[in-house]
Amino acid sequence: MPDNKVETINFFDKLVEELPERGIFSQTLMKNEHSSVVLMQLAAGEELSEHTSKFACMIQVLEGSGKLQANGSDVKLTKGQLVSMKADLPHSVTADHDLVFVLYLFKTPHK
């Protein structure tokens, strides 16, 4: 029988109060067999170098601005934006200003 437990979290309760001049912070907020939710904070000028994920994912920008480079394209990241990516897509993220986003990873294969 499936577990009907409900989990809640407030992203803003988990933020680092003041980012230092340099740094990348990540915190896994929820994780189960189907998905993971990770809160990411990048200080201005920081970069997540090019990488891939074996899972499809979405990025939801909560604060700040930056750039996502994927598949030869630059996508401007701004507050309120939601970006979806397929699994195995090489991509990188750069923070223009302190950037806060939520990363949703979907572990169920898409057919």
C-alpha positions in Angstrom: 0.0 0.0 0.0 1.4 3.5 -0.9 2.5 5.8 1.8 0.0 8.7 2.0 2.3 10.9 4.1 2.3 14.5 3.2 5.6 16.5 3.5 5.8 20.3 3.5 8.7 22.7 3.5 9.2 26.4 3.1 12.1 27.2 0.8 12.7 30.6 2.4 13.2 29.0 5.8 16.2 27.1 4.4 18.1 29.9 2.7 21.5 31.0 3.9 20.8 34.4 5.4 23.6 36.2 3.7 25.8 34.7 1.0 29.5 35.3 1.3 31.3 36.9 -1.6 32.1 33.4 -3.0 30.4 30.1 -2.6 27.9 27.6 -3.8 25.5 26.1 -1.3 23.1 23.2 -1.8 20.7 21.5 0.5 18.5 18.5 -0.3 15.1 19.3 1.0 13.2 16.2 0.0 14.2 12.9 -1.6 12.3 9.7 -2.4 12.3 7.0 -5.0 10.6 9.2 -7.6 12.2 12.7 -7.2 14.5 15.0 -5.3 14.2 18.6 -4.5 17.4 20.6 -3.9 17.7 24.3 -2.9 20.7 25.9 -4.6 22.4 29.3 -3.8 25.2 30.7 -5.9 27.0 33.9 -4.9 27.4 36.4 -7.7 30.1 35.3 -10.2 30.0 31.7 -9.2 29.4 28.9 -11.8 28.3 25.3 -11.8 30.6 24.1 -14.6 29.2 22.0 -17.4 27.7 18.7 -16.3 24.8 16.4 -17.0 22.1 14.7 -15.0 20.8 11.3 -15.7 17.4 12.5 -14.7 15.0 15.1 -16.3 14.9 18.2 -14.2 13.4 21.6 -13.7 14.9 24.8 -12.3 12.7 27.3 -10.5 14.4 30.7 -9.9 13.4 32.2 -6.5 15.8 35.2 -6.4 18.6 36.9 -8.3 19.7 36.4 -11.9 22.1 34.3 -14.0 22.5 32.3 -17.1 21.9 28.7 -18.0 24.0 27.4 -21.0 22.6 24.3 -22.6 22.6 22.7 -26.0 24.4 25.7 -27.5 21.9 28.3 -26.2 22.0 30.8 -23.4 18.9 31.1 -21.2 18.6 34.2 -18.9 17.6 33.1 -15.4 15.4 35.6 -13.6 13.1 35.6 -10.6 10.0 33.5 -11.1 11.4 31.6 -14.2 10.9 27.9 -14.6 13.2 26.0 -16.9 12.8 22.3 -17.9 15.6 20.1 -19.2 15.8 16.5 -20.5 18.1 14.0 -19.0 21.7 13.8 -20.2 21.7 17.4 -21.5 25.1 19.1 -20.9 24.5 22.4 -19.2 26.1 25.0 -16.9 24.8 27.7 -14.6 26.4 31.1 -13.9 25.2 33.6 -11.3 25.2 37.3 -12.4 23.8 38.4 -9.0 23.3 36.1 -6.0 21.2 33.4 -7.5 18.7 31.2 -5.6 16.9 28.4 -7.3 15.1 25.1 -6.6 16.2 22.1 -8.6 13.6 19.4 -9.1 15.0 16.0 -10.3 12.5 13.4 -11.7 13.8 9.9 -11.3 11.1 8.2 -13.3 12.2 7.7 -16.8 10.3 9.6 -19.5 9.4 7.6 -22.5 
